[in-house]
């Protein structure tokens, strides 16, 4: 099963950032502002988030 890491930014708590598990945040300009919040399985994410990670290496999600 494929997993994804979730990062949260305390300055933007309503937005989550997902990347492939273990990928880190090398292509995010403000990567130091994001805090690792855990790993989730592919099946627990909306398909549009999974598709965005596959296409772009990362995806943002409204956490509200």
PyMOL Python script that loads the backbone (N, CA, C, O; Angstrom):
from pymol import cmd

cmd.read_pdbstr("""\
ATOM      1  N   UNK A   1       0.850  -1.179   0.000  1.00  0.00           N
ATOM      2  CA  UNK A   1       0.000   0.000   0.000  1.00  0.00           C
ATOM      3  C   UNK A   1       0.893   1.238   0.000  1.00  0.00           C
ATOM      4  O   UNK A   1       1.869   1.316   0.747  1.00  0.00           O
ATOM      5  N   UNK A   2       0.552   2.183  -0.831  1.00  0.00           N
ATOM      6  CA  UNK A   2       1.308   3.426  -0.897  1.00  0.00           C
ATOM      7  C   UNK A   2       0.867   4.367   0.226  1.00  0.00           C
ATOM      8  O   UNK A   2      -0.320   4.469   0.536  1.00  0.00           O
ATOM      9  N   UNK A   3       1.834   5.047   0.824  1.00  0.00           N
ATOM     10  CA  UNK A   3       1.559   5.968   1.911  1.00  0.00           C
ATOM     11  C   UNK A   3       2.002   7.380   1.548  1.00  0.00           C
ATOM     12  O   UNK A   3       2.844   7.581   0.673  1.00  0.00           O
ATOM     13  N   UNK A   4       1.416   8.348   2.238  1.00  0.00           N
ATOM     14  CA  UNK A   4       1.717   9.757   2.007  1.00  0.00           C
ATOM     15  C   UNK A   4       1.971  10.442   3.341  1.00  0.00           C
ATOM     16  O   UNK A   4       1.298  10.164   4.333  1.00  0.00           O
ATOM     17  N   UNK A   5       2.944  11.337   3.355  1.00  0.00           N
ATOM     18  CA  UNK A   5       3.245  12.111   4.557  1.00  0.00           C
ATOM     19  C   UNK A   5       2.436  13.397   4.539  1.00  0.00           C
ATOM     20  O   UNK A   5       2.291  14.040   3.499  1.00  0.00           O
ATOM     21  N   UNK A   6       1.915  13.761   5.692  1.00  0.00           N
ATOM     22  CA  UNK A   6       1.146  14.988   5.866  1.00  0.00           C
ATOM     23  C   UNK A   6       1.985  15.996   6.633  1.00  0.00           C
ATOM     24  O   UNK A   6       2.578  15.676   7.663  1.00  0.00           O
ATOM     25  N   UNK A   7       2.026  17.222   6.115  1.00  0.00           N
ATOM     26  CA  UNK A   7       2.694  18.332   6.781  1.00  0.00           C
ATOM     27  C   UNK A   7       1.673  19.430   7.018  1.00  0.00           C
ATOM     28  O   UNK A   7       0.796  19.673   6.189  1.00  0.00           O
ATOM     29  N   UNK A   8       1.802  20.096   8.171  1.00  0.00           N
ATOM     30  CA  UNK A   8       0.934  21.218   8.509  1.00  0.00           C
ATOM     31  C   UNK A   8       1.795  22.441   8.780  1.00  0.00           C
ATOM     32  O   UNK A   8       2.923  22.327   9.259  1.00  0.00           O
ATOM     33  N   UNK A   9       1.254  23.603   8.471  1.00  0.00           N
ATOM     34  CA  UNK A   9       1.935  24.871   8.706  1.00  0.00           C
ATOM     35  C   UNK A   9       1.150  25.604   9.788  1.00  0.00           C
ATOM     36  O   UNK A   9      -0.010  25.949   9.563  1.00  0.00           O
ATOM     37  N   UNK A  10       1.744  25.852  10.955  1.00  0.00           N
ATOM     38  CA  UNK A  10       1.016  26.530  12.029  1.00  0.00           C
ATOM     39  C   UNK A  10       0.455  27.890  11.611  1.00  0.00           C
ATOM     40  O   UNK A  10      -0.548  28.336  12.169  1.00  0.00           O
ATOM     41  N   UNK A  11       1.074  28.547  10.654  1.00  0.00           N
ATOM     42  CA  UNK A  11       0.584  29.845  10.188  1.00  0.00           C
ATOM     43  C   UNK A  11      -0.621  29.691   9.257  1.00  0.00           C
ATOM     44  O   UNK A  11      -1.361  30.649   9.035  1.00  0.00           O
ATOM     45  N   UNK A  12      -0.819  28.482   8.712  1.00  0.00           N
ATOM     46  CA  UNK A  12      -1.928  28.192   7.798  1.00  0.00           C
ATOM     47  C   UNK A  12      -2.588  26.883   8.218  1.00  0.00           C
ATOM     48  O   UNK A  12      -2.543  25.912   7.462  1.00  0.00           O
ATOM     49  N   UNK A  13      -3.196  26.827   9.397  1.00  0.00           N
ATOM     50  CA  UNK A  13      -3.683  25.557   9.943  1.00  0.00           C
ATOM     51  C   UNK A  13      -4.804  24.885   9.150  1.00  0.00           C
ATOM     52  O   UNK A  13      -5.087  23.707   9.367  1.00  0.00           O
ATOM     53  N   UNK A  14      -5.434  25.602   8.252  1.00  0.00           N
ATOM     54  CA  UNK A  14      -6.534  24.997   7.500  1.00  0.00           C
ATOM     55  C   UNK A  14      -6.066  24.318   6.209  1.00  0.00           C
ATOM     56  O   UNK A  14      -6.889  23.822   5.440  1.00  0.00           O
ATOM     57  N   UNK A  15      -4.752  24.291   5.968  1.00  0.00           N
ATOM     58  CA  UNK A  15      -4.213  23.689   4.751  1.00  0.00           C
ATOM     59  C   UNK A  15      -3.230  22.588   5.117  1.00  0.00           C
ATOM     60  O   UNK A  15      -2.315  22.798   5.913  1.00  0.00           O
ATOM     61  N   UNK A  16      -3.427  21.414   4.529  1.00  0.00           N
ATOM     62  CA  UNK A  16      -2.492  20.308   4.699  1.00  0.00           C
ATOM     63  C   UNK A  16      -1.693  20.129   3.427  1.00  0.00           C
ATOM     64  O   UNK A  16      -2.186  20.411   2.334  1.00  0.00           O
ATOM     65  N   UNK A  17      -0.478  19.668   3.559  1.00  0.00           N
ATOM     66  CA  UNK A  17       0.404  19.429   2.425  1.00  0.00           C
ATOM     67  C   UNK A  17       0.794  17.962   2.435  1.00  0.00           C
ATOM     68  O   UNK A  17       1.336  17.466   3.422  1.00  0.00           O
ATOM     69  N   UNK A  18       0.520  17.264   1.339  1.00  0.00           N
ATOM     70  CA  UNK A  18       0.833  15.841   1.221  1.00  0.00           C
ATOM     71  C   UNK A  18       1.944  15.616   0.207  1.00  0.00           C
ATOM     72  O   UNK A  18       1.995  16.267  -0.836  1.00  0.00           O
ATOM     73  N   UNK A  19       2.835  14.679   0.531  1.00  0.00           N
ATOM     74  CA  UNK A  19       3.887  14.216  -0.378  1.00  0.00           C
ATOM     75  C   UNK A  19       3.992  12.708  -0.227  1.00  0.00           C
ATOM     76  O   UNK A  19       3.447  12.140   0.720  1.00  0.00           O
ATOM     77  N   UNK A  20       4.685  12.056  -1.149  1.00  0.00           N
ATOM     78  CA  UNK A  20       4.924  10.619  -1.004  1.00  0.00           C
ATOM     79  C   UNK A  20       5.705  10.375   0.281  1.00  0.00           C
ATOM     80  O   UNK A  20       6.570  11.172   0.642  1.00  0.00           O
ATOM     81  N   UNK A  21       5.410   9.300   0.959  1.00  0.00           N
ATOM     82  CA  UNK A  21       6.090   8.978   2.216  1.00  0.00           C
ATOM     83  C   UNK A  21       7.597   8.954   2.006  1.00  0.00           C
ATOM     84  O   UNK A  21       8.106   8.282   1.109  1.00  0.00           O
ATOM     85  N   UNK A  22       8.295   9.698   2.847  1.00  0.00           N
ATOM     86  CA  UNK A  22       9.747   9.734   2.799  1.00  0.00           C
ATOM     87  C   UNK A  22      10.337  10.740   1.836  1.00  0.00           C
ATOM     88  O   UNK A  22      11.556  10.915   1.811  1.00  0.00           O
ATOM     89  N   UNK A  23       9.514  11.410   1.039  1.00  0.00           N
ATOM     90  CA  UNK A  23      10.024  12.341   0.027  1.00  0.00           C
ATOM     91  C   UNK A  23      10.496  13.659   0.619  1.00  0.00           C
ATOM     92  O   UNK A  23      11.340  14.331   0.025  1.00  0.00           O
ATOM     93  N   UNK A  24       9.974  14.039   1.768  1.00  0.00           N
ATOM     94  CA  UNK A  24      10.321  15.331   2.334  1.00  0.00           C
ATOM     95  C   UNK A  24       9.732  16.466   1.518  1.00  0.00           C
ATOM     96  O   UNK A  24       8.813  16.257   0.726  1.00  0.00           O
ATOM     97  N   UNK A  25      10.260  17.671   1.710  1.00  0.00           N
ATOM     98  CA  UNK A  25       9.721  18.849   1.035  1.00  0.00           C
ATOM     99  C   UNK A  25      10.783  19.592   0.220  1.00  0.00           C
ATOM    100  O   UNK A  25      10.925  20.804   0.386  1.00  0.00           O
ATOM    101  N   UNK A  26      11.523  18.923  -0.642  1.00  0.00           N
ATOM    102  CA  UNK A  26      12.619  19.598  -1.360  1.00  0.00           C
ATOM    103  C   UNK A  26      12.167  20.656  -2.363  1.00  0.00           C
ATOM    104  O   UNK A  26      12.919  21.591  -2.639  1.00  0.00           O
ATOM    105  N   UNK A  27      10.965  20.535  -2.914  1.00  0.00           N
ATOM    106  CA  UNK A  27      10.523  21.479  -3.950  1.00  0.00           C
ATOM    107  C   UNK A  27       9.579  22.556  -3.424  1.00  0.00           C
ATOM    108  O   UNK A  27       8.987  23.291  -4.215  1.00  0.00           O
ATOM    109  N   UNK A  28       9.428  22.661  -2.115  1.00  0.00           N
ATOM    110  CA  UNK A  28       8.551  23.664  -1.517  1.00  0.00           C
ATOM    111  C   UNK A  28       9.422  24.812  -1.001  1.00  0.00           C
ATOM    112  O   UNK A  28      10.305  24.605  -0.168  1.00  0.00           O
ATOM    113  N   UNK A  29       9.167  26.014  -1.500  1.00  0.00           N
ATOM    114  CA  UNK A  29       9.996  27.175  -1.159  1.00  0.00           C
ATOM    115  C   UNK A  29      10.027  27.444   0.340  1.00  0.00           C
ATOM    116  O   UNK A  29      11.079  27.774   0.888  1.00  0.00           O
ATOM    117  N   UNK A  30       8.892  27.307   1.004  1.00  0.00           N
ATOM    118  CA  UNK A  30       8.829  27.577   2.445  1.00  0.00           C
ATOM    119  C   UNK A  30       8.775  26.281   3.252  1.00  0.00           C
ATOM    120  O   UNK A  30       8.075  26.207   4.262  1.00  0.00           O
ATOM    121  N   UNK A  31       9.509  25.263   2.812  1.00  0.00           N
ATOM    122  CA  UNK A  31       9.474  23.943   3.428  1.00  0.00           C
ATOM    123  C   UNK A  31       9.781  23.939   4.912  1.00  0.00           C
ATOM    124  O   UNK A  31       9.249  23.108   5.648  1.00  0.00           O
ATOM    125  N   UNK A  32      10.624  24.844   5.364  1.00  0.00           N
ATOM    126  CA  UNK A  32      10.986  24.885   6.790  1.00  0.00           C
ATOM    127  C   UNK A  32       9.816  25.291   7.670  1.00  0.00           C
ATOM    128  O   UNK A  32       9.844  25.065   8.879  1.00  0.00           O
ATOM    129  N   UNK A  33       8.779  25.893   7.074  1.00  0.00           N
ATOM    130  CA  UNK A  33       7.604  26.325   7.828  1.00  0.00           C
ATOM    131  C   UNK A  33       6.587  25.208   8.057  1.00  0.00           C
ATOM    132  O   UNK A  33       5.638  25.380   8.822  1.00  0.00           O
ATOM    133  N   UNK A  34       6.779  24.070   7.402  1.00  0.00           N
ATOM    134  CA  UNK A  34       5.839  22.959   7.490  1.00  0.00           C
ATOM    135  C   UNK A  34       6.355  21.919   8.475  1.00  0.00           C
ATOM    136  O   UNK A  34       7.546  21.606   8.488  1.00  0.00           O
ATOM    137  N   UNK A  35       5.456  21.382   9.301  1.00  0.00           N
ATOM    138  CA  UNK A  35       5.802  20.418  10.338  1.00  0.00           C
ATOM    139  C   UNK A  35       5.163  19.070  10.001  1.00  0.00           C
ATOM    140  O   UNK A  35       3.970  18.991   9.710  1.00  0.00           O
ATOM    141  N   UNK A  36       5.972  18.017  10.044  1.00  0.00           N
ATOM    142  CA  UNK A  36       5.472  16.663   9.784  1.00  0.00           C
ATOM    143  C   UNK A  36       4.395  16.315  10.801  1.00  0.00           C
ATOM    144  O   UNK A  36       4.579  16.501  12.004  1.00  0.00           O
ATOM    145  N   UNK A  37       3.253  15.801  10.300  1.00  0.00           N
ATOM    146  CA  UNK A  37       2.133  15.476  11.190  1.00  0.00           C
ATOM    147  C   UNK A  37       1.714  14.010  11.120  1.00  0.00           C
ATOM    148  O   UNK A  37       0.769  13.611  11.801  1.00  0.00           O
ATOM    149  N   UNK A  38       2.393  13.209  10.319  1.00  0.00           N
ATOM    150  CA  UNK A  38       2.067  11.793  10.267  1.00  0.00           C
ATOM    151  C   UNK A  38       1.982  11.263   8.842  1.00  0.00           C
ATOM    152  O   UNK A  38       2.122  12.003   7.868  1.00  0.00           O
ATOM    153  N   UNK A  39       1.752   9.979   8.756  1.00  0.00           N
ATOM    154  CA  UNK A  39       1.656   9.285   7.477  1.00  0.00           C
ATOM    155  C   UNK A  39       0.271   8.676   7.345  1.00  0.00           C
ATOM    156  O   UNK A  39      -0.272   8.119   8.299  1.00  0.00           O
ATOM    157  N   UNK A  40      -0.295   8.789   6.143  1.00  0.00           N
ATOM    158  CA  UNK A  40      -1.621   8.232   5.885  1.00  0.00           C
ATOM    159  C   UNK A  40      -1.560   7.298   4.675  1.00  0.00           C
ATOM    160  O   UNK A  40      -0.703   7.447   3.804  1.00  0.00           O
ATOM    161  N   UNK A  41      -2.474   6.343   4.637  1.00  0.00           N
ATOM    162  CA  UNK A  41      -2.553   5.411   3.516  1.00  0.00           C
ATOM    163  C   UNK A  41      -3.296   6.056   2.341  1.00  0.00           C
ATOM    164  O   UNK A  41      -4.157   6.917   2.523  1.00  0.00           O
ATOM    165  N   UNK A  42      -2.949   5.631   1.178  1.00  0.00           N
ATOM    166  CA  UNK A  42      -3.551   6.132  -0.059  1.00  0.00           C
ATOM    167  C   UNK A  42      -5.075   6.049  -0.030  1.00  0.00           C
ATOM    168  O   UNK A  42      -5.758   6.972  -0.473  1.00  0.00           O
ATOM    169  N   UNK A  43      -5.604   4.950   0.490  1.00  0.00           N
ATOM    170  CA  UNK A  43      -7.051   4.731   0.495  1.00  0.00           C
ATOM    171  C   UNK A  43      -7.816   5.719   1.370  1.00  0.00           C
ATOM    172  O   UNK A  43      -9.030   5.861   1.223  1.00  0.00           O
ATOM    173  N   UNK A  44      -7.124   6.400   2.276  1.00  0.00           N
ATOM    174  CA  UNK A  44      -7.810   7.343   3.161  1.00  0.00           C
ATOM    175  C   UNK A  44      -7.808   8.776   2.617  1.00  0.00           C
ATOM    176  O   UNK A  44      -8.322   9.685   3.268  1.00  0.00           O
ATOM    177  N   UNK A  45      -7.236   8.978   1.432  1.00  0.00           N
ATOM    178  CA  UNK A  45      -7.198  10.317   0.824  1.00  0.00           C
ATOM    179  C   UNK A  45      -8.155  10.413  -0.359  1.00  0.00           C
ATOM    180  O   UNK A  45      -8.408   9.418  -1.037  1.00  0.00           O
ATOM    181  N   UNK A  46      -8.685  11.602  -0.606  1.00  0.00           N
ATOM    182  CA  UNK A  46      -9.509  11.795  -1.806  1.00  0.00           C
ATOM    183  C   UNK A  46      -8.666  11.540  -3.063  1.00  0.00           C
ATOM    184  O   UNK A  46      -7.466  11.816  -3.074  1.00  0.00           O
ATOM    185  N   UNK A  47      -9.282  11.024  -4.097  1.00  0.00           N
ATOM    186  CA  UNK A  47      -8.547  10.683  -5.315  1.00  0.00           C
ATOM    187  C   UNK A  47      -7.879  11.897  -5.956  1.00  0.00           C
ATOM    188  O   UNK A  47      -6.823  11.756  -6.574  1.00  0.00           O
ATOM    189  N   UNK A  48      -8.472  13.095  -5.821  1.00  0.00           N
ATOM    190  CA  UNK A  48      -7.848  14.276  -6.427  1.00  0.00           C
ATOM    191  C   UNK A  48      -6.530  14.630  -5.736  1.00  0.00           C
ATOM    192  O   UNK A  48      -5.622  15.150  -6.386  1.00  0.00           O
ATOM    193  N   UNK A  49      -6.407  14.361  -4.438  1.00  0.00           N
ATOM    194  CA  UNK A  49      -5.150  14.606  -3.729  1.00  0.00           C
ATOM    195  C   UNK A  49      -4.089  13.622  -4.216  1.00  0.00           C
ATOM    196  O   UNK A  49      -2.952  14.016  -4.474  1.00  0.00           O
ATOM    197  N   UNK A  50      -4.449  12.354  -4.343  1.00  0.00           N
ATOM    198  CA  UNK A  50      -3.517  11.331  -4.815  1.00  0.00           C
ATOM    199  C   UNK A  50      -3.046  11.669  -6.231  1.00  0.00           C
ATOM    200  O   UNK A  50      -1.854  11.576  -6.525  1.00  0.00           O
ATOM    201  N   UNK A  51      -3.965  12.055  -7.101  1.00  0.00           N
ATOM    202  CA  UNK A  51      -3.602  12.409  -8.479  1.00  0.00           C
ATOM    203  C   UNK A  51      -2.667  13.613  -8.516  1.00  0.00           C
ATOM    204  O   UNK A  51      -1.729  13.640  -9.311  1.00  0.00           O
ATOM    205  N   UNK A  52      -2.910  14.604  -7.669  1.00  0.00           N
ATOM    206  CA  UNK A  52      -2.057  15.789  -7.631  1.00  0.00           C
ATOM    207  C   UNK A  52      -0.644  15.446  -7.147  1.00  0.00           C
ATOM    208  O   UNK A  52       0.337  15.965  -7.680  1.00  0.00           O
ATOM    209  N   UNK A  53      -0.539  14.581  -6.146  1.00  0.00           N
ATOM    210  CA  UNK A  53       0.786  14.165  -5.676  1.00  0.00           C
ATOM    211  C   UNK A  53       1.520  13.417  -6.785  1.00  0.00           C
ATOM    212  O   UNK A  53       2.711  13.636  -7.002  1.00  0.00           O
ATOM    213  N   UNK A  54       0.817  12.546  -7.476  1.00  0.00           N
ATOM    214  CA  UNK A  54       1.444  11.800  -8.572  1.00  0.00           C
ATOM    215  C   UNK A  54       1.927  12.732  -9.677  1.00  0.00           C
ATOM    216  O   UNK A  54       3.000  12.516 -10.241  1.00  0.00           O
ATOM    217  N   UNK A  55       1.155  13.759  -9.990  1.00  0.00           N
ATOM    218  CA  UNK A  55       1.494  14.679 -11.076  1.00  0.00           C
ATOM    219  C   UNK A  55       2.535  15.726 -10.677  1.00  0.00           C
ATOM    220  O   UNK A  55       3.395  16.086 -11.482  1.00  0.00           O
ATOM    221  N   UNK A  56       2.460  16.220  -9.425  1.00  0.00           N
ATOM    222  CA  UNK A  56       3.272  17.372  -9.020  1.00  0.00           C
ATOM    223  C   UNK A  56       4.292  17.074  -7.929  1.00  0.00           C
ATOM    224  O   UNK A  56       5.158  17.902  -7.649  1.00  0.00           O
ATOM    225  N   UNK A  57       4.200  15.912  -7.318  1.00  0.00           N
ATOM    226  CA  UNK A  57       5.096  15.590  -6.212  1.00  0.00           C
ATOM    227  C   UNK A  57       4.569  16.056  -4.866  1.00  0.00           C
ATOM    228  O   UNK A  57       5.112  15.687  -3.825  1.00  0.00           O
ATOM    229  N   UNK A  58       3.516  16.863  -4.877  1.00  0.00           N
ATOM    230  CA  UNK A  58       2.891  17.327  -3.638  1.00  0.00           C
ATOM    231  C   UNK A  58       1.456  17.765  -3.945  1.00  0.00           C
ATOM    232  O   UNK A  58       1.095  17.978  -5.103  1.00  0.00           O
ATOM    233  N   UNK A  59       0.656  17.893  -2.901  1.00  0.00           N
ATOM    234  CA  UNK A  59      -0.719  18.370  -3.060  1.00  0.00           C
ATOM    235  C   UNK A  59      -1.150  19.071  -1.783  1.00  0.00           C
ATOM    236  O   UNK A  59      -0.821  18.645  -0.676  1.00  0.00           O
ATOM    237  N   UNK A  60      -1.889  20.147  -1.960  1.00  0.00           N
ATOM    238  CA  UNK A  60      -2.466  20.858  -0.819  1.00  0.00           C
ATOM    239  C   UNK A  60      -3.909  20.401  -0.659  1.00  0.00           C
ATOM    240  O   UNK A  60      -4.581  20.064  -1.633  1.00  0.00           O
ATOM    241  N   UNK A  61      -4.375  20.395   0.599  1.00  0.00           N
ATOM    242  CA  UNK A  61      -5.746  19.964   0.894  1.00  0.00           C
ATOM    243  C   UNK A  61      -6.344  20.861   1.960  1.00  0.00           C
ATOM    244  O   UNK A  61      -5.694  21.182   2.956  1.00  0.00           O
ATOM    245  N   UNK A  62      -7.578  21.261   1.745  1.00  0.00           N
ATOM    246  CA  UNK A  62      -8.314  22.031   2.743  1.00  0.00           C
ATOM    247  C   UNK A  62      -8.638  21.100   3.898  1.00  0.00           C
ATOM    248  O   UNK A  62      -9.314  20.088   3.714  1.00  0.00           O
ATOM    249  N   UNK A  63      -8.160  21.436   5.086  1.00  0.00           N
ATOM    250  CA  UNK A  63      -8.322  20.567   6.248  1.00  0.00           C
ATOM    251  C   UNK A  63      -9.562  20.908   7.064  1.00  0.00           C
ATOM    252  O   UNK A  63      -9.833  20.240   8.062  1.00  0.00           O
ATOM    253  N   UNK A  64     -10.316  21.916   6.676  1.00  0.00           N
ATOM    254  CA  UNK A  64     -11.541  22.295   7.399  1.00  0.00           C
ATOM    255  C   UNK A  64     -12.676  21.357   7.101  1.00  0.00           C
ATOM    256  O   UNK A  64     -13.775  21.532   7.626  1.00  0.00           O
TER     257      UNK A  64
END
""", "prot")
cmd.dss("prot")
cmd.show_as("cartoon", "prot")
cmd.util.cbc("prot")
cmd.orient("prot")
